[in-house]
């Protein structure tokens, strides 16, 4: 079974008490054919983000629908990389995935529950990293860091914050930590720019 299909049918969190905050239908990774369209043959830098935004059925990093104004992450990332389009992003052998594959409603509580982070890390993220074999892993935000540090090979990340200007070789992977760009993290804008500068 392909990764896209596994993501599409996954409902591992359906029995958890907060499952009503997860949308199991129309997962953006599947809907926008991310694996088929946007995955480069060789991944130079794998960007690991948190989850697709809850607001707006079309809002998503890889959705280029005209008029979609809820694409803050794409705008921020492309700007920080001095790129103009997703096509350039792919040509540079960059690839972005979310730890959480479903849209998650953070209006009630902002933090994504540990159970979902653990499930998605075990079911998808670890396998994706192994399959993609990126030269670098660029961690966008604390939820992404939490998902990675659950893996034995990245356990050292537990002792670092995304704002620590952290960069290291762990188990053969070059890891860079960064605060999530945009929104409430704008106070860390200089640190975010420093992290992205490490890719040049």
C-alpha angles and dihedrals in degrees: 000000000000122000090247091054093047090052091046095055098037116120099154092137095049094104097048119107094245095047090116087071091061125079108211093180126085097008106200095226087060099035095052094041093235097169093046099043110024108032110103119219090248120026111219096175124018111201111204114201133175114252141314112279116266096216117080122023091233100041110116141127093251098040112105097177108152112254096022103140098175097082099107096143093053092048092049096046096045091047093050090050093045091238128138104204147017088250089062089046090056093043089056086057091248120147130182127203133173122233090217111051098193125069107260124206109227096173093099096042124000097214119081110233117257091237092064093044089051094047095048092044092053097038100043122354099062091047093046092053092049092048097044094042094197122197090224135020114209110197115211109199141334099292090055089049091050091053093050096045090058087072115086093229092056099038091117088073087074088077097053137069124223087243094055096096085241123178125161148144110252121178092334096313125110105226127197122183123209137169113249107272119241136012117047094358095068088108085071094050094120091051090048091052090050090053093050091046088065088070094061 
